[in-house]
Amino acid sequence: MKVQNIEEEINQTKNHLAFLENRLKEIQKNCDHDFKRNHNFERCLKCNKAEALYY
Ligand SMILES: [Zn+2]
């Protein structure tokens, strides 16, 4: 595999990752959260968003 090909694939993967993260953020932003409490955090049953609990 050529270095250029590898670099190109790395960039494509980064772009894809950014795309996925944005989609996830968007879904979690628009979610009507249904949090279930765990030890020191709570996690939404619908979108899997986790939030730390502070005491
Ligand atoms: Zn949610």
mmCIF file of the protein (N, C-alpha, C, O) and its ligand, coordinates in Angstrom:
data_MODEL
# 
_entry.id   MODEL 
# 
loop_
_entity.id 
_entity.type 
_entity.pdbx_number_of_molecules 
1 polymer     1 
2 non-polymer 1 
# 
_entity_poly.entity_id                      1 
_entity_poly.type                           'polypeptide(L)' 
_entity_poly.nstd_linkage                   no 
_entity_poly.nstd_monomer                   no 
_entity_poly.pdbx_seq_one_letter_code       MKVQNIEEEINQTKNHLAFLENRLKEIQKNCDHDFKRNHNFERCLKCNKAEALYY 
_entity_poly.pdbx_seq_one_letter_code_can   MKVQNIEEEINQTKNHLAFLENRLKEIQKNCDHDFKRNHNFERCLKCNKAEALYY 
_entity_poly.pdbx_strand_id                 A 
# 
loop_
_entity_poly_seq.entity_id 
_entity_poly_seq.num 
_entity_poly_seq.mon_id 
_entity_poly_seq.hetero 
1 1  MET n 
1 2  LYS n 
1 3  VAL n 
1 4  GLN n 
1 5  ASN n 
1 6  ILE n 
1 7  GLU n 
1 8  GLU n 
1 9  GLU n 
1 10 ILE n 
1 11 ASN n 
1 12 GLN n 
1 13 THR n 
1 14 LYS n 
1 15 ASN n 
1 16 HIS n 
1 17 LEU n 
1 18 ALA n 
1 19 PHE n 
1 20 LEU n 
1 21 GLU n 
1 22 ASN n 
1 23 ARG n 
1 24 LEU n 
1 25 LYS n 
1 26 GLU n 
1 27 ILE n 
1 28 GLN n 
1 29 LYS n 
1 30 ASN n 
1 31 CYS n 
1 32 ASP n 
1 33 HIS n 
1 34 ASP n 
1 35 PHE n 
1 36 LYS n 
1 37 ARG n 
1 38 ASN n 
1 39 HIS n 
1 40 ASN n 
1 41 PHE n 
1 42 GLU n 
1 43 ARG n 
1 44 CYS n 
1 45 LEU n 
1 46 LYS n 
1 47 CYS n 
1 48 ASN n 
1 49 LYS n 
1 50 ALA n 
1 51 GLU n 
1 52 ALA n 
1 53 LEU n 
1 54 TYR n 
1 55 TYR n 
# 
loop_
_struct_asym.id 
_struct_asym.entity_id 
A 1 
B 2 
# 
loop_
_chem_comp.id 
_chem_comp.type 
_chem_comp.mon_nstd_flag 
ALA 'L-peptide linking' y 
ARG 'L-peptide linking' y 
ASN 'L-peptide linking' y 
ASP 'L-peptide linking' y 
CYS 'L-peptide linking' y 
GLN 'L-peptide linking' y 
GLU 'L-peptide linking' y 
HIS 'L-peptide linking' y 
ILE 'L-peptide linking' y 
LEU 'L-peptide linking' y 
LYS 'L-peptide linking' y 
MET 'L-peptide linking' y 
PHE 'L-peptide linking' y 
THR 'L-peptide linking' y 
TYR 'L-peptide linking' y 
VAL 'L-peptide linking' y 
ZN  non-polymer         . 
# 
_pdbx_entity_nonpoly.entity_id   2 
_pdbx_entity_nonpoly.name        ? 
_pdbx_entity_nonpoly.comp_id     ZN 
# 
_pdbx_nonpoly_scheme.asym_id         B 
_pdbx_nonpoly_scheme.entity_id       2 
_pdbx_nonpoly_scheme.mon_id          ZN 
_pdbx_nonpoly_scheme.ndb_seq_num     1 
_pdbx_nonpoly_scheme.pdb_seq_num     101 
_pdbx_nonpoly_scheme.auth_seq_num    101 
_pdbx_nonpoly_scheme.pdb_mon_id      ZN 
_pdbx_nonpoly_scheme.auth_mon_id     ZN 
_pdbx_nonpoly_scheme.pdb_strand_id   A 
_pdbx_nonpoly_scheme.pdb_ins_code    . 
# 
loop_
_atom_site.group_PDB 
_atom_site.id 
_atom_site.type_symbol 
_atom_site.label_atom_id 
_atom_site.label_alt_id 
_atom_site.label_comp_id 
_atom_site.label_asym_id 
_atom_site.label_entity_id 
_atom_site.label_seq_id 
_atom_site.pdbx_PDB_ins_code 
_atom_site.Cartn_x 
_atom_site.Cartn_y 
_atom_site.Cartn_z 
_atom_site.occupancy 
_atom_site.B_iso_or_equiv 
_atom_site.pdbx_formal_charge 
_atom_site.auth_seq_id 
_atom_site.auth_comp_id 
_atom_site.auth_asym_id 
_atom_site.auth_atom_id 
_atom_site.pdbx_PDB_model_num 
ATOM   1   N  N  . MET A 1 1  ? 0.842   -1.193 0.000  1.00 0.00 ? 1   MET A N  1 
ATOM   2   C  CA . MET A 1 1  ? 0.000   0.000  0.000  1.00 0.00 ? 1   MET A CA 1 
ATOM   3   C  C  . MET A 1 1  ? 0.881   1.248  0.000  1.00 0.00 ? 1   MET A C  1 
ATOM   4   O  O  . MET A 1 1  ? 1.836   1.351  0.770  1.00 0.00 ? 1   MET A O  1 
ATOM   5   N  N  . LYS A 1 2  ? 0.544   2.185  -0.871 1.00 0.00 ? 2   LYS A N  1 
ATOM   6   C  CA . LYS A 1 2  ? 1.327   3.414  -0.924 1.00 0.00 ? 2   LYS A CA 1 
ATOM   7   C  C  . LYS A 1 2  ? 0.951   4.354  0.209  1.00 0.00 ? 2   LYS A C  1 
ATOM   8   O  O  . LYS A 1 2  ? -0.176  4.365  0.704  1.00 0.00 ? 2   LYS A O  1 
ATOM   9   N  N  . VAL A 1 3  ? 1.947   5.140  0.596  1.00 0.00 ? 3   VAL A N  1 
ATOM   10  C  CA . VAL A 1 3  ? 1.718   6.107  1.678  1.00 0.00 ? 3   VAL A CA 1 
ATOM   11  C  C  . VAL A 1 3  ? 0.559   7.046  1.341  1.00 0.00 ? 3   VAL A C  1 
ATOM   12  O  O  . VAL A 1 3  ? -0.275  7.356  2.191  1.00 0.00 ? 3   VAL A O  1 
ATOM   13  N  N  . GLN A 1 4  ? 0.525   7.487  0.098  1.00 0.00 ? 4   GLN A N  1 
ATOM   14  C  CA . GLN A 1 4  ? -0.550  8.399  -0.305 1.00 0.00 ? 4   GLN A CA 1 
ATOM   15  C  C  . GLN A 1 4  ? -1.920  7.763  -0.132 1.00 0.00 ? 4   GLN A C  1 
ATOM   16  O  O  . GLN A 1 4  ? -2.873  8.405  0.309  1.00 0.00 ? 4   GLN A O  1 
ATOM   17  N  N  . ASN A 1 5  ? -1.997  6.494  -0.488 1.00 0.00 ? 5   ASN A N  1 
ATOM   18  C  CA . ASN A 1 5  ? -3.270  5.783  -0.339 1.00 0.00 ? 5   ASN A CA 1 
ATOM   19  C  C  . ASN A 1 5  ? -3.686  5.692  1.122  1.00 0.00 ? 5   ASN A C  1 
ATOM   20  O  O  . ASN A 1 5  ? -4.854  5.852  1.477  1.00 0.00 ? 5   ASN A O  1 
ATOM   21  N  N  . ILE A 1 6  ? -2.688  5.430  1.951  1.00 0.00 ? 6   ILE A N  1 
ATOM   22  C  CA . ILE A 1 6  ? -2.973  5.319  3.380  1.00 0.00 ? 6   ILE A CA 1 
ATOM   23  C  C  . ILE A 1 6  ? -3.458  6.663  3.915  1.00 0.00 ? 6   ILE A C  1 
ATOM   24  O  O  . ILE A 1 6  ? -4.438  6.735  4.657  1.00 0.00 ? 6   ILE A O  1 
ATOM   25  N  N  . GLU A 1 7  ? -2.754  7.729  3.524  1.00 0.00 ? 7   GLU A N  1 
ATOM   26  C  CA . GLU A 1 7  ? -3.144  9.057  4.004  1.00 0.00 ? 7   GLU A CA 1 
ATOM   27  C  C  . GLU A 1 7  ? -4.556  9.408  3.532  1.00 0.00 ? 7   GLU A C  1 
ATOM   28  O  O  . GLU A 1 7  ? -5.353  9.989  4.270  1.00 0.00 ? 7   GLU A O  1 
ATOM   29  N  N  . GLU A 1 8  ? -4.835  9.043  2.300  1.00 0.00 ? 8   GLU A N  1 
ATOM   30  C  CA . GLU A 1 8  ? -6.162  9.329  1.766  1.00 0.00 ? 8   GLU A CA 1 
ATOM   31  C  C  . GLU A 1 8  ? -7.231  8.572  2.552  1.00 0.00 ? 8   GLU A C  1 
ATOM   32  O  O  . GLU A 1 8  ? -8.294  9.109  2.863  1.00 0.00 ? 8   GLU A O  1 
ATOM   33  N  N  . GLU A 1 9  ? -6.927  7.329  2.862  1.00 0.00 ? 9   GLU A N  1 
ATOM   34  C  CA . GLU A 1 9  ? -7.883  6.526  3.612  1.00 0.00 ? 9   GLU A CA 1 
ATOM   35  C  C  . GLU A 1 9  ? -8.070  7.073  5.032  1.00 0.00 ? 9   GLU A C  1 
ATOM   36  O  O  . GLU A 1 9  ? -9.175  7.061  5.575  1.00 0.00 ? 9   GLU A O  1 
ATOM   37  N  N  . ILE A 1 10 ? -6.977  7.549  5.615  1.00 0.00 ? 10  ILE A N  1 
ATOM   38  C  CA . ILE A 1 10 ? -7.075  8.156  6.953  1.00 0.00 ? 10  ILE A CA 1 
ATOM   39  C  C  . ILE A 1 10 ? -7.990  9.368  6.901  1.00 0.00 ? 10  ILE A C  1 
ATOM   40  O  O  . ILE A 1 10 ? -8.851  9.540  7.763  1.00 0.00 ? 10  ILE A O  1 
ATOM   41  N  N  . ASN A 1 11 ? -7.804  10.204 5.891  1.00 0.00 ? 11  ASN A N  1 
ATOM   42  C  CA . ASN A 1 11 ? -8.641  11.398 5.777  1.00 0.00 ? 11  ASN A CA 1 
ATOM   43  C  C  . ASN A 1 11 ? -10.102 11.044 5.559  1.00 0.00 ? 11  ASN A C  1 
ATOM   44  O  O  . ASN A 1 11 ? -10.993 11.652 6.152  1.00 0.00 ? 11  ASN A O  1 
ATOM   45  N  N  . GLN A 1 12 ? -10.340 10.065 4.713  1.00 0.00 ? 12  GLN A N  1 
ATOM   46  C  CA . GLN A 1 12 ? -11.722 9.648  4.458  1.00 0.00 ? 12  GLN A CA 1 
ATOM   47  C  C  . GLN A 1 12 ? -12.365 9.112  5.735  1.00 0.00 ? 12  GLN A C  1 
ATOM   48  O  O  . GLN A 1 12 ? -13.532 9.377  6.024  1.00 0.00 ? 12  GLN A O  1 
ATOM   49  N  N  . THR A 1 13 ? -11.580 8.360  6.482  1.00 0.00 ? 13  THR A N  1 
ATOM   50  C  CA . THR A 1 13 ? -12.102 7.797  7.727  1.00 0.00 ? 13  THR A CA 1 
ATOM   51  C  C  . THR A 1 13 ? -12.404 8.904  8.728  1.00 0.00 ? 13  THR A C  1 
ATOM   52  O  O  . THR A 1 13 ? -13.415 8.856  9.429  1.00 0.00 ? 13  THR A O  1 
ATOM   53  N  N  . LYS A 1 14 ? -11.520 9.906  8.794  1.00 0.00 ? 14  LYS A N  1 
ATOM   54  C  CA . LYS A 1 14 ? -11.747 11.037 9.695  1.00 0.00 ? 14  LYS A CA 1 
ATOM   55  C  C  . LYS A 1 14 ? -13.031 11.776 9.325  1.00 0.00 ? 14  LYS A C  1 
ATOM   56  O  O  . LYS A 1 14 ? -13.831 12.144 10.186 1.00 0.00 ? 14  LYS A O  1 
ATOM   57  N  N  . ASN A 1 15 ? -13.203 11.981 8.027  1.00 0.00 ? 15  ASN A N  1 
ATOM   58  C  CA . ASN A 1 15 ? -14.419 12.663 7.574  1.00 0.00 ? 15  ASN A CA 1 
ATOM   59  C  C  . ASN A 1 15 ? -15.650 11.856 7.936  1.00 0.00 ? 15  ASN A C  1 
ATOM   60  O  O  . ASN A 1 15 ? -16.656 12.402 8.388  1.00 0.00 ? 15  ASN A O  1 
ATOM   61  N  N  . HIS A 1 16 ? -15.561 10.574 7.735  1.00 0.00 ? 16  HIS A N  1 
ATOM   62  C  CA . HIS A 1 16 ? -16.688 9.703  8.032  1.00 0.00 ? 16  HIS A CA 1 
ATOM   63  C  C  . HIS A 1 16 ? -16.990 9.725  9.529  1.00 0.00 ? 16  HIS A C  1 
ATOM   64  O  O  . HIS A 1 16 ? -18.152 9.749  9.935  1.00 0.00 ? 16  HIS A O  1 
ATOM   65  N  N  . LEU A 1 17 ? -15.946 9.717  10.337 1.00 0.00 ? 17  LEU A N  1 
ATOM   66  C  CA . LEU A 1 17 ? -16.096 9.757  11.782 1.00 0.00 ? 17  LEU A CA 1 
ATOM   67  C  C  . LEU A 1 17 ? -16.766 11.067 12.209 1.00 0.00 ? 17  LEU A C  1 
ATOM   68  O  O  . LEU A 1 17 ? -17.672 11.068 13.043 1.00 0.00 ? 17  LEU A O  1 
ATOM   69  N  N  . ALA A 1 18 ? -16.316 12.165 11.635 1.00 0.00 ? 18  ALA A N  1 
ATOM   70  C  CA . ALA A 1 18 ? -16.911 13.462 11.963 1.00 0.00 ? 18  ALA A CA 1 
ATOM   71  C  C  . ALA A 1 18 ? -18.383 13.476 11.578 1.00 0.00 ? 18  ALA A C  1 
ATOM   72  O  O  . ALA A 1 18 ? -19.222 14.003 12.308 1.00 0.00 ? 18  ALA A O  1 
ATOM   73  N  N  . PHE A 1 19 ? -18.687 12.892 10.421 1.00 0.00 ? 19  PHE A N  1 
ATOM   74  C  CA . PHE A 1 19 ? -20.065 12.805 9.966  1.00 0.00 ? 19  PHE A CA 1 
ATOM   75  C  C  . PHE A 1 19 ? -20.919 12.013 10.953 1.00 0.00 ? 19  PHE A C  1 
ATOM   76  O  O  . PHE A 1 19 ? -22.024 12.428 11.301 1.00 0.00 ? 19  PHE A O  1 
ATOM   77  N  N  . LEU A 1 20 ? -20.404 10.881 11.397 1.00 0.00 ? 20  LEU A N  1 
ATOM   78  C  CA . LEU A 1 20 ? -21.136 10.037 12.341 1.00 0.00 ? 20  LEU A CA 1 
ATOM   79  C  C  . LEU A 1 20 ? -21.320 10.736 13.683 1.00 0.00 ? 20  LEU A C  1 
ATOM   80  O  O  . LEU A 1 20 ? -22.388 10.657 14.290 1.00 0.00 ? 20  LEU A O  1 
ATOM   81  N  N  . GLU A 1 21 ? -20.270 11.423 14.144 1.00 0.00 ? 21  GLU A N  1 
ATOM   82  C  CA . GLU A 1 21 ? -20.360 12.122 15.429 1.00 0.00 ? 21  GLU A CA 1 
ATOM   83  C  C  . GLU A 1 21 ? -21.406 13.227 15.368 1.00 0.00 ? 21  GLU A C  1 
ATOM   84  O  O  . GLU A 1 21 ? -22.157 13.445 16.318 1.00 0.00 ? 21  GLU A O  1 
ATOM   85  N  N  . ASN A 1 22 ? -21.440 13.919 14.233 1.00 0.00 ? 22  ASN A N  1 
ATOM   86  C  CA . ASN A 1 22 ? -22.444 14.969 14.074 1.00 0.00 ? 22  ASN A CA 1 
ATOM   87  C  C  . ASN A 1 22 ? -23.851 14.406 14.066 1.00 0.00 ? 22  ASN A C  1 
ATOM   88  O  O  . ASN A 1 22 ? -24.767 14.976 14.659 1.00 0.00 ? 22  ASN A O  1 
ATOM   89  N  N  . ARG A 1 23 ? -24.010 13.294 13.395 1.00 0.00 ? 23  ARG A N  1 
ATOM   90  C  CA . ARG A 1 23 ? -25.342 12.667 13.342 1.00 0.00 ? 23  ARG A CA 1 
ATOM   91  C  C  . ARG A 1 23 ? -25.792 12.241 14.726 1.00 0.00 ? 23  ARG A C  1 
ATOM   92  O  O  . ARG A 1 23 ? -26.942 12.443 15.116 1.00 0.00 ? 23  ARG A O  1 
ATOM   93  N  N  . LEU A 1 24 ? -24.853 11.642 15.470 1.00 0.00 ? 24  LEU A N  1 
ATOM   94  C  CA . LEU A 1 24 ? -25.155 11.189 16.823 1.00 0.00 ? 24  LEU A CA 1 
ATOM   95  C  C  . LEU A 1 24 ? -25.521 12.381 17.706 1.00 0.00 ? 24  LEU A C  1 
ATOM   96  O  O  . LEU A 1 24 ? -26.479 12.328 18.477 1.00 0.00 ? 24  LEU A O  1 
ATOM   97  N  N  . LYS A 1 25 ? -24.728 13.472 17.576 1.00 0.00 ? 25  LYS A N  1 
ATOM   98  C  CA . LYS A 1 25 ? -24.981 14.682 18.353 1.00 0.00 ? 25  LYS A CA 1 
ATOM   99  C  C  . LYS A 1 25 ? -26.367 15.223 18.038 1.00 0.00 ? 25  LYS A C  1 
ATOM   100 O  O  . LYS A 1 25 ? -27.114 15.628 18.928 1.00 0.00 ? 25  LYS A O  1 
ATOM   101 N  N  . GLU A 1 26 ? -26.687 15.221 16.762 1.00 0.00 ? 26  GLU A N  1 
ATOM   102 C  CA . GLU A 1 26 ? -27.975 15.741 16.309 1.00 0.00 ? 26  GLU A CA 1 
ATOM   103 C  C  . GLU A 1 26 ? -29.131 14.914 16.891 1.00 0.00 ? 26  GLU A C  1 
ATOM   104 O  O  . GLU A 1 26 ? -30.126 15.461 17.364 1.00 0.00 ? 26  GLU A O  1 
ATOM   105 N  N  . ILE A 1 27 ? -28.978 13.603 16.845 1.00 0.00 ? 27  ILE A N  1 
ATOM   106 C  CA . ILE A 1 27 ? -30.013 12.711 17.386 1.00 0.00 ? 27  ILE A CA 1 
ATOM   107 C  C  . ILE A 1 27 ? -30.174 12.929 18.883 1.00 0.00 ? 27  ILE A C  1 
ATOM   108 O  O  . ILE A 1 27 ? -31.289 12.997 19.400 1.00 0.00 ? 27  ILE A O  1 
ATOM   109 N  N  . GLN A 1 28 ? -29.029 13.038 19.576 1.00 0.00 ? 28  GLN A N  1 
ATOM   110 C  CA . GLN A 1 28 ? -29.086 13.192 21.024 1.00 0.00 ? 28  GLN A CA 1 
ATOM   111 C  C  . GLN A 1 28 ? -29.592 14.562 21.426 1.00 0.00 ? 28  GLN A C  1 
ATOM   112 O  O  . GLN A 1 28 ? -30.166 14.729 22.502 1.00 0.00 ? 28  GLN A O  1 
ATOM   113 N  N  . LYS A 1 29 ? -29.378 15.551 20.554 1.00 0.00 ? 29  LYS A N  1 
ATOM   114 C  CA . LYS A 1 29 ? -29.863 16.900 20.831 1.00 0.00 ? 29  LYS A CA 1 
ATOM   115 C  C  . LYS A 1 29 ? -31.385 16.942 20.719 1.00 0.00 ? 29  LYS A C  1 
ATOM   116 O  O  . LYS A 1 29 ? -32.050 17.659 21.466 1.00 0.00 ? 29  LYS A O  1 
ATOM   117 N  N  . ASN A 1 30 ? -31.919 16.182 19.798 1.00 0.00 ? 30  ASN A N  1 
ATOM   118 C  CA . ASN A 1 30 ? -33.358 16.209 19.537 1.00 0.00 ? 30  ASN A CA 1 
ATOM   119 C  C  . ASN A 1 30 ? -34.125 15.135 20.290 1.00 0.00 ? 30  ASN A C  1 
ATOM   120 O  O  . ASN A 1 30 ? -35.342 15.015 20.148 1.00 0.00 ? 30  ASN A O  1 
ATOM   121 N  N  . CYS A 1 31 ? -33.415 14.360 21.085 1.00 0.00 ? 31  CYS A N  1 
ATOM   122 C  CA . CYS A 1 31 ? -34.055 13.252 21.780 1.00 0.00 ? 31  CYS A CA 1 
ATOM   123 C  C  . CYS A 1 31 ? -34.892 13.744 22.959 1.00 0.00 ? 31  CYS A C  1 
ATOM   124 O  O  . CYS A 1 31 ? -34.501 14.670 23.669 1.00 0.00 ? 31  CYS A O  1 
ATOM   125 N  N  . ASP A 1 32 ? -36.022 13.124 23.150 1.00 0.00 ? 32  ASP A N  1 
ATOM   126 C  CA . ASP A 1 32 ? -36.827 13.358 24.340 1.00 0.00 ? 32  ASP A CA 1 
ATOM   127 C  C  . ASP A 1 32 ? -36.340 12.359 25.386 1.00 0.00 ? 32  ASP A C  1 
ATOM   128 O  O  . ASP A 1 32 ? -36.920 11.288 25.567 1.00 0.00 ? 32  ASP A O  1 
ATOM   129 N  N  . HIS A 1 33 ? -35.256 12.738 26.070 1.00 0.00 ? 33  HIS A N  1 
ATOM   130 C  CA . HIS A 1 33 ? -34.511 11.792 26.902 1.00 0.00 ? 33  HIS A CA 1 
ATOM   131 C  C  . HIS A 1 33 ? -35.360 11.068 27.948 1.00 0.00 ? 33  HIS A C  1 
ATOM   132 O  O  . HIS A 1 33 ? -36.273 11.622 28.560 1.00 0.00 ? 33  HIS A O  1 
ATOM   133 N  N  . ASP A 1 34 ? -35.008 9.834  28.106 1.00 0.00 ? 34  ASP A N  1 
ATOM   134 C  CA . ASP A 1 34 ? -35.626 9.012  29.143 1.00 0.00 ? 34  ASP A CA 1 
ATOM   135 C  C  . ASP A 1 34 ? -34.481 8.400  29.957 1.00 0.00 ? 34  ASP A C  1 
ATOM   136 O  O  . ASP A 1 34 ? -34.065 7.265  29.723 1.00 0.00 ? 34  ASP A O  1 
ATOM   137 N  N  . PHE A 1 35 ? -33.987 9.184  30.916 1.00 0.00 ? 35  PHE A N  1 
ATOM   138 C  CA . PHE A 1 35 ? -32.785 8.784  31.641 1.00 0.00 ? 35  PHE A CA 1 
ATOM   139 C  C  . PHE A 1 35 ? -33.045 7.686  32.662 1.00 0.00 ? 35  PHE A C  1 
ATOM   140 O  O  . PHE A 1 35 ? -34.023 7.703  33.410 1.00 0.00 ? 35  PHE A O  1 
ATOM   141 N  N  . LYS A 1 36 ? -32.138 6.750  32.655 1.00 0.00 ? 36  LYS A N  1 
ATOM   142 C  CA . LYS A 1 36 ? -32.160 5.687  33.665 1.00 0.00 ? 36  LYS A CA 1 
ATOM   143 C  C  . LYS A 1 36 ? -30.907 5.853  34.507 1.00 0.00 ? 36  LYS A C  1 
ATOM   144 O  O  . LYS A 1 36 ? -29.801 5.939  33.973 1.00 0.00 ? 36  LYS A O  1 
ATOM   145 N  N  . ARG A 1 37 ? -31.078 5.899  35.811 1.00 0.00 ? 37  ARG A N  1 
ATOM   146 C  CA . ARG A 1 37 ? -29.955 6.160  36.685 1.00 0.00 ? 37  ARG A CA 1 
ATOM   147 C  C  . ARG A 1 37 ? -29.073 4.949  36.883 1.00 0.00 ? 37  ARG A C  1 
ATOM   148 O  O  . ARG A 1 37 ? -29.545 3.827  37.068 1.00 0.00 ? 37  ARG A O  1 
ATOM   149 N  N  . ASN A 1 38 ? -27.769 5.211  36.838 1.00 0.00 ? 38  ASN A N  1 
ATOM   150 C  CA . ASN A 1 38 ? -26.797 4.168  37.102 1.00 0.00 ? 38  ASN A CA 1 
ATOM   151 C  C  . ASN A 1 38 ? -26.016 4.576  38.346 1.00 0.00 ? 38  ASN A C  1 
ATOM   152 O  O  . ASN A 1 38 ? -26.535 5.341  39.159 1.00 0.00 ? 38  ASN A O  1 
ATOM   153 N  N  . HIS A 1 39 ? -24.805 4.100  38.521 1.00 0.00 ? 39  HIS A N  1 
ATOM   154 C  CA . HIS A 1 39 ? -24.039 4.441  39.725 1.00 0.00 ? 39  HIS A CA 1 
ATOM   155 C  C  . HIS A 1 39 ? -23.814 5.941  39.851 1.00 0.00 ? 39  HIS A C  1 
ATOM   156 O  O  . HIS A 1 39 ? -24.455 6.617  40.655 1.00 0.00 ? 39  HIS A O  1 
ATOM   157 N  N  . ASN A 1 40 ? -22.894 6.442  39.044 1.00 0.00 ? 40  ASN A N  1 
ATOM   158 C  CA . ASN A 1 40 ? -22.588 7.867  39.137 1.00 0.00 ? 40  ASN A CA 1 
ATOM   159 C  C  . ASN A 1 40 ? -22.881 8.602  37.837 1.00 0.00 ? 40  ASN A C  1 
ATOM   160 O  O  . ASN A 1 40 ? -22.358 9.686  37.576 1.00 0.00 ? 40  ASN A O  1 
ATOM   161 N  N  . PHE A 1 41 ? -23.728 7.982  37.037 1.00 0.00 ? 41  PHE A N  1 
ATOM   162 C  CA . PHE A 1 41 ? -24.159 8.665  35.818 1.00 0.00 ? 41  PHE A CA 1 
ATOM   163 C  C  . PHE A 1 41 ? -25.543 8.172  35.454 1.00 0.00 ? 41  PHE A C  1 
ATOM   164 O  O  . PHE A 1 41 ? -26.031 7.182  35.999 1.00 0.00 ? 41  PHE A O  1 
ATOM   165 N  N  . GLU A 1 42 ? -26.153 8.858  34.547 1.00 0.00 ? 42  GLU A N  1 
ATOM   166 C  CA . GLU A 1 42 ? -27.436 8.394  34.041 1.00 0.00 ? 42  GLU A CA 1 
ATOM   167 C  C  . GLU A 1 42 ? -27.359 8.319  32.529 1.00 0.00 ? 42  GLU A C  1 
ATOM   168 O  O  . GLU A 1 42 ? -26.675 9.108  31.877 1.00 0.00 ? 42  GLU A O  1 
ATOM   169 N  N  . ARG A 1 43 ? -28.085 7.341  31.986 1.00 0.00 ? 43  ARG A N  1 
ATOM   170 C  CA . ARG A 1 43 ? -28.015 7.112  30.556 1.00 0.00 ? 43  ARG A CA 1 
ATOM   171 C  C  . ARG A 1 43 ? -29.421 7.083  29.975 1.00 0.00 ? 43  ARG A C  1 
ATOM   172 O  O  . ARG A 1 43 ? -30.336 6.473  30.529 1.00 0.00 ? 43  ARG A O  1 
ATOM   173 N  N  . CYS A 1 44 ? -29.563 7.757  28.848 1.00 0.00 ? 44  CYS A N  1 
ATOM   174 C  CA . CYS A 1 44 ? -30.859 7.789  28.193 1.00 0.00 ? 44  CYS A CA 1 
ATOM   175 C  C  . CYS A 1 44 ? -31.137 6.443  27.523 1.00 0.00 ? 44  CYS A C  1 
ATOM   176 O  O  . CYS A 1 44 ? -30.283 5.897  26.825 1.00 0.00 ? 44  CYS A O  1 
ATOM   177 N  N  . LEU A 1 45 ? -32.329 5.925  27.744 1.00 0.00 ? 45  LEU A N  1 
ATOM   178 C  CA . LEU A 1 45 ? -32.686 4.628  27.174 1.00 0.00 ? 45  LEU A CA 1 
ATOM   179 C  C  . LEU A 1 45 ? -32.889 4.714  25.669 1.00 0.00 ? 45  LEU A C  1 
ATOM   180 O  O  . LEU A 1 45 ? -32.762 3.716  24.959 1.00 0.00 ? 45  LEU A O  1 
ATOM   181 N  N  . LYS A 1 46 ? -33.199 5.891  25.197 1.00 0.00 ? 46  LYS A N  1 
ATOM   182 C  CA . LYS A 1 46 ? -33.513 6.036  23.773 1.00 0.00 ? 46  LYS A CA 1 
ATOM   183 C  C  . LYS A 1 46 ? -32.282 6.302  22.913 1.00 0.00 ? 46  LYS A C  1 
ATOM   184 O  O  . LYS A 1 46 ? -32.078 5.648  21.890 1.00 0.00 ? 46  LYS A O  1 
ATOM   185 N  N  . CYS A 1 47 ? -31.468 7.262  23.332 1.00 0.00 ? 47  CYS A N  1 
ATOM   186 C  CA . CYS A 1 47 ? -30.347 7.656  22.472 1.00 0.00 ? 47  CYS A CA 1 
ATOM   187 C  C  . CYS A 1 47 ? -28.983 7.286  23.054 1.00 0.00 ? 47  CYS A C  1 
ATOM   188 O  O  . CYS A 1 47 ? -27.951 7.539  22.432 1.00 0.00 ? 47  CYS A O  1 
ATOM   189 N  N  . ASN A 1 48 ? -28.980 6.692  24.236 1.00 0.00 ? 48  ASN A N  1 
ATOM   190 C  CA . ASN A 1 48 ? -27.739 6.209  24.849 1.00 0.00 ? 48  ASN A CA 1 
ATOM   191 C  C  . ASN A 1 48 ? -26.836 7.324  25.361 1.00 0.00 ? 48  ASN A C  1 
ATOM   192 O  O  . ASN A 1 48 ? -25.682 7.080  25.712 1.00 0.00 ? 48  ASN A O  1 
ATOM   193 N  N  . LYS A 1 49 ? -27.354 8.532  25.403 1.00 0.00 ? 49  LYS A N  1 
ATOM   194 C  CA . LYS A 1 49 ? -26.554 9.641  25.921 1.00 0.00 ? 49  LYS A CA 1 
ATOM   195 C  C  . LYS A 1 49 ? -26.339 9.455  27.416 1.00 0.00 ? 49  LYS A C  1 
ATOM   196 O  O  . LYS A 1 49 ? -27.274 9.149  28.156 1.00 0.00 ? 49  LYS A O  1 
ATOM   197 N  N  . ALA A 1 50 ? -25.107 9.642  27.849 1.00 0.00 ? 50  ALA A N  1 
ATOM   198 C  CA . ALA A 1 50 ? -24.778 9.488  29.259 1.00 0.00 ? 50  ALA A CA 1 
ATOM   199 C  C  . ALA A 1 50 ? -24.417 10.839 29.862 1.00 0.00 ? 50  ALA A C  1 
ATOM   200 O  O  . ALA A 1 50 ? -23.731 11.649 29.240 1.00 0.00 ? 50  ALA A O  1 
ATOM   201 N  N  . GLU A 1 51 ? -24.889 11.065 31.080 1.00 0.00 ? 51  GLU A N  1 
ATOM   202 C  CA . GLU A 1 51 ? -24.528 12.294 31.781 1.00 0.00 ? 51  GLU A CA 1 
ATOM   203 C  C  . GLU A 1 51 ? -24.079 11.954 33.183 1.00 0.00 ? 51  GLU A C  1 
ATOM   204 O  O  . GLU A 1 51 ? -24.698 11.152 33.882 1.00 0.00 ? 51  GLU A O  1 
ATOM   205 N  N  . ALA A 1 52 ? -22.972 12.592 33.581 1.00 0.00 ? 52  ALA A N  1 
ATOM   206 C  CA . ALA A 1 52 ? -22.432 12.349 34.919 1.00 0.00 ? 52  ALA A CA 1 
ATOM   207 C  C  . ALA A 1 52 ? -23.332 13.003 35.954 1.00 0.00 ? 52  ALA A C  1 
ATOM   208 O  O  . ALA A 1 52 ? -23.893 14.076 35.735 1.00 0.00 ? 52  ALA A O  1 
ATOM   209 N  N  . LEU A 1 53 ? -23.451 12.334 37.069 1.00 0.00 ? 53  LEU A N  1 
ATOM   210 C  CA . LEU A 1 53 ? -24.231 12.894 38.172 1.00 0.00 ? 53  LEU A CA 1 
ATOM   211 C  C  . LEU A 1 53 ? -23.269 13.458 39.204 1.00 0.00 ? 53  LEU A C  1 
ATOM   212 O  O  . LEU A 1 53 ? -22.322 12.788 39.617 1.00 0.00 ? 53  LEU A O  1 
ATOM   213 N  N  . TYR A 1 54 ? -23.516 14.688 39.614 1.00 0.00 ? 54  TYR A N  1 
ATOM   214 C  CA . TYR A 1 54 ? -22.653 15.308 40.620 1.00 0.00 ? 54  TYR A CA 1 
ATOM   215 C  C  . TYR A 1 54 ? -23.430 15.508 41.907 1.00 0.00 ? 54  TYR A C  1 
ATOM   216 O  O  . TYR A 1 54 ? -24.594 15.907 41.904 1.00 0.00 ? 54  TYR A O  1 
ATOM   217 N  N  . TYR A 1 55 ? -22.763 15.225 42.989 1.00 0.00 ? 55  TYR A N  1 
ATOM   218 C  CA . TYR A 1 55 ? -23.418 15.412 44.275 1.00 0.00 ? 55  TYR A CA 1 
ATOM   219 C  C  . TYR A 1 55 ? -22.768 16.534 45.048 1.00 0.00 ? 55  TYR A C  1 
ATOM   220 O  O  . TYR A 1 55 ? -23.188 16.839 46.164 1.00 0.00 ? 55  TYR A O  1 
HETATM 221 ZN ZN . ZN  B 2 .  ? -32.025 10.594 24.776 1.00 0.00 2 101 ZN  A ZN 1 
# 
